[in-house]
Amino acid sequence: MKPRTLILALLAFVAVAALGWAASVEDHRYDPLTTSLARQLRAQMVDQPAPPLSLPDLDGRVRTLAEHRGRVVLINFWASWCEPCRREFPSMLELARSLKDRPFHIVAISQDEDEAAMRAFLKEQGYEPTDFTVLRDPDGSTSKRWGTELLPESYLVDRDGQTVLRFQSAYVWTADPIVQLVQRVSRQAWKLR
């Protein structure tokens, strides 16, 4: 295939993919502000029930997503050995602390096989168990069920257990567009009625 033909084929593929993504935005019927914020953040719109979640916390007690019904939940898949995860963790901690009096909660799911390394990282970050819930998924089975492809990867779940957005890569969780999204999802204003 000639280079020019290859370039045209790639451009056509990208255009079709972009149209498909735009069509999926329309299919989900997200409100315009939520759509704009999601595009600005390069977040994927999901609009489907959150997969089940049942994992042990740091004390070995099994926790579920259902226990957070009525709150917006940020599910974050991470590992202490993941450099982008390490970079985003302080802002995730700050977001949790800034919204502690709101119906919002973070569930951080560690992929660490080395529990001691994970605990050392949490201590180094100044994490307190009252900040948010840390769960363990060392074999990655839950992350696979959620469709996680890389670390860090996060999902914003509304008060009714509906996954609204998927964030691939590290984020500054205290950035204004993210806070606005959390507020819109808290008010159930993210989707057209």
Secondary structure per residue as TSV (DSSP state, phi and psi in degrees):
chain	resnum	aa	ss	phi	psi
A	1	M	-	360.0	135.5
A	2	K	-	-70.0	149.6
A	3	P	H	-55.1	-41.3
A	4	R	H	-63.6	-42.8
A	5	T	H	-64.0	-41.6
A	6	L	H	-62.5	-43.7
A	7	I	H	-63.1	-44.3
A	8	L	H	-63.6	-39.6
A	9	A	H	-64.1	-42.2
A	10	L	H	-64.3	-42.4
A	11	L	H	-62.8	-40.7
A	12	A	H	-62.9	-42.6
A	13	F	H	-60.4	-46.3
A	14	V	H	-61.9	-41.9
A	15	A	H	-63.4	-43.6
A	16	V	H	-65.2	-41.9
A	17	A	H	-62.5	-42.6
A	18	A	H	-64.2	-40.8
A	19	L	H	-64.2	-39.8
A	20	G	H	-62.7	-41.1
A	21	W	H	-65.2	-43.4
A	22	A	H	-62.6	-39.6
A	23	A	H	-64.6	-37.7
A	24	S	H	-65.8	-31.3
A	25	V	H	-63.4	-44.1
A	26	E	H	-64.8	-41.3
A	27	D	H	-59.3	-38.6
A	28	H	H	-77.2	-20.1
A	29	R	T	57.0	47.2
A	30	Y	B	-70.8	149.8
A	31	D	-	-68.0	156.4
A	32	P	H	-59.2	-39.5
A	33	L	H	-67.9	-42.5
A	34	T	H	-62.0	-43.1
A	35	T	H	-59.6	-45.4
A	36	S	H	-62.9	-45.6
A	37	L	H	-63.8	-42.4
A	38	A	H	-63.2	-43.2
A	39	R	H	-64.2	-42.3
A	40	Q	H	-58.3	-37.4
A	41	L	H	-89.9	-4.3
A	42	R	T	59.0	38.9
A	43	A	-	-91.5	145.6
A	44	Q	E	-90.8	132.0
A	45	M	E	-82.0	132.6
A	46	V	E	-114.0	-59.5
A	47	D	E	51.2	62.2
A	48	Q	E	-150.8	158.1
A	49	P	E	-57.8	139.2
A	50	A	-	-66.6	138.3
A	51	P	-	-63.0	158.0
A	52	P	-	-60.4	153.5
A	53	L	-	-144.1	121.2
A	54	S	E	-151.6	101.4
A	55	L	E	-140.7	158.1
A	56	P	E	-76.4	143.8
A	57	D	B	-87.9	-168.8
A	58	L	T	-67.7	-19.2
A	59	D	T	-96.7	3.3
A	60	G	S	87.4	-1.0
A	61	R	-	-79.4	131.3
A	62	V	E	-73.9	128.8
A	63	R	E	-120.0	152.3
A	64	T	E	-127.8	161.6
A	65	L	S	-69.8	-33.2
A	66	A	G	-58.0	-28.2
A	67	E	G	-69.4	-9.9
A	68	H	G	-104.2	11.2
A	69	R	T	-55.7	137.1
A	70	G	T	97.5	-7.3
A	71	R	S	-123.3	151.9
A	72	V	E	-77.3	135.8
A	73	V	E	-125.6	131.6
A	74	L	E	-99.5	113.4
A	75	I	E	-93.7	124.1
A	76	N	E	-125.5	121.1
A	77	F	E	-95.2	127.7
A	78	W	E	-152.7	175.4
A	79	A	-	-154.9	148.8
A	80	S	T	-68.6	-22.5
A	81	W	T	-84.3	-7.1
A	82	C	-	-88.4	112.6
A	83	E	H	-61.3	-44.7
A	84	P	H	-61.5	-34.1
A	85	C	H	-63.5	-42.6
A	86	R	H	-62.4	-39.0
A	87	R	H	-68.8	-36.8
A	88	E	H	-85.0	-17.8
A	89	F	H	-56.2	-45.0
A	90	P	H	-59.3	-37.8
A	91	S	H	-72.9	-30.7
A	92	M	H	-66.2	-42.2
A	93	L	H	-61.8	-43.5
A	94	E	H	-65.0	-40.5
A	95	L	H	-61.3	-46.6
A	96	A	H	-59.2	-44.1
A	97	R	H	-68.7	-36.0
A	98	S	H	-72.5	-23.3
A	99	L	T	-111.0	20.0
A	100	K	T	-63.1	-23.1
A	101	D	T	-96.4	10.7
A	102	R	S	-111.4	165.4
A	103	P	S	-77.7	67.8
A	104	F	E	-141.6	142.8
A	105	H	E	-150.3	149.1
A	106	I	E	-110.0	135.2
A	107	V	E	-118.3	109.6
A	108	A	E	-100.1	118.0
A	109	I	E	-105.9	110.1
A	110	S	E	-81.9	133.8
A	111	Q	-	-94.5	5.3
A	112	D	-	-63.0	129.8
A	113	E	S	-82.7	-30.9
A	114	D	-	-89.9	96.1
A	115	E	H	-61.7	-37.1
A	116	A	H	-63.1	-40.2
A	117	A	H	-65.3	-40.5
A	118	M	H	-63.0	-47.3
A	119	R	H	-64.4	-37.8
A	120	A	H	-63.5	-40.9
A	121	F	H	-63.2	-45.7
A	122	L	H	-60.0	-42.3
A	123	K	H	-64.1	-43.9
A	124	E	H	-59.2	-34.3
A	125	Q	H	-81.0	-10.0
A	126	G	T	79.8	20.2
A	127	Y	-	-64.7	136.2
A	128	E	-	-119.0	143.3
A	129	P	T	-56.3	-21.9
A	130	T	T	-79.0	-11.6
A	131	D	T	-69.1	-53.6
A	132	F	-	-167.3	176.4
A	133	T	E	-91.2	129.8
A	134	V	E	-109.7	125.9
A	135	L	E	-116.8	161.3
A	136	R	E	-114.6	130.5
A	137	D	-	-138.0	61.7
A	138	P	T	-62.3	-26.0
A	139	D	T	-90.1	-5.0
A	140	G	-	74.4	10.7
A	141	S	H	-65.5	-37.5
A	142	T	H	-71.5	-40.7
A	143	S	H	-62.0	-36.8
A	144	K	H	-64.4	-42.1
A	145	R	H	-62.1	-32.8
A	146	W	H	-80.7	-10.7
A	147	G	T	86.1	17.7
A	148	T	-	-65.5	131.7
A	149	E	-	-108.9	-24.5
A	150	L	S	-153.1	169.4
A	151	L	S	-117.1	141.5
A	152	P	S	-77.1	154.8
A	153	E	E	-143.4	137.2
A	154	S	E	-134.4	156.5
A	155	Y	E	-135.2	135.0
A	156	L	E	-101.0	120.8
A	157	V	E	-112.5	132.1
A	158	D	-	-79.2	179.7
A	159	R	T	-64.1	-20.3
A	160	D	T	-98.1	6.7
A	161	G	S	85.8	18.2
A	162	Q	E	-95.3	126.4
A	163	T	E	-74.0	124.1
A	164	V	E	-97.5	-50.7
A	165	L	E	-136.7	152.7
A	166	R	E	-122.7	129.5
A	167	F	E	-115.1	116.9
A	168	Q	E	-104.4	126.3
A	169	S	S	101.6	179.0
A	170	A	-	-81.9	145.6
A	171	Y	-	-131.5	158.2
A	172	V	-	-93.5	101.5
A	173	W	T	-69.8	-11.5
A	174	T	T	-95.4	2.1
A	175	A	S	-61.6	143.0
A	176	D	H	-53.4	-44.3
A	177	P	H	-60.7	-34.6
A	178	I	H	-70.1	-44.6
A	179	V	H	-60.1	-40.8
A	180	Q	H	-62.1	-42.0
A	181	L	H	-62.5	-45.1
A	182	V	H	-58.8	-43.2
A	183	Q	H	-64.9	-41.7
A	184	R	H	-64.1	-42.2
A	185	V	H	-67.9	-36.8
A	186	S	H	-60.8	-37.3
A	187	R	T	-87.7	4.0
A	188	Q	T	59.4	30.0
A	189	A	-	-97.4	9.7
A	190	W	S	-81.1	-20.3
A	191	K	B	-125.7	141.3
A	192	L	-	-67.0	144.4
A	193	R	-	-88.2	360.0
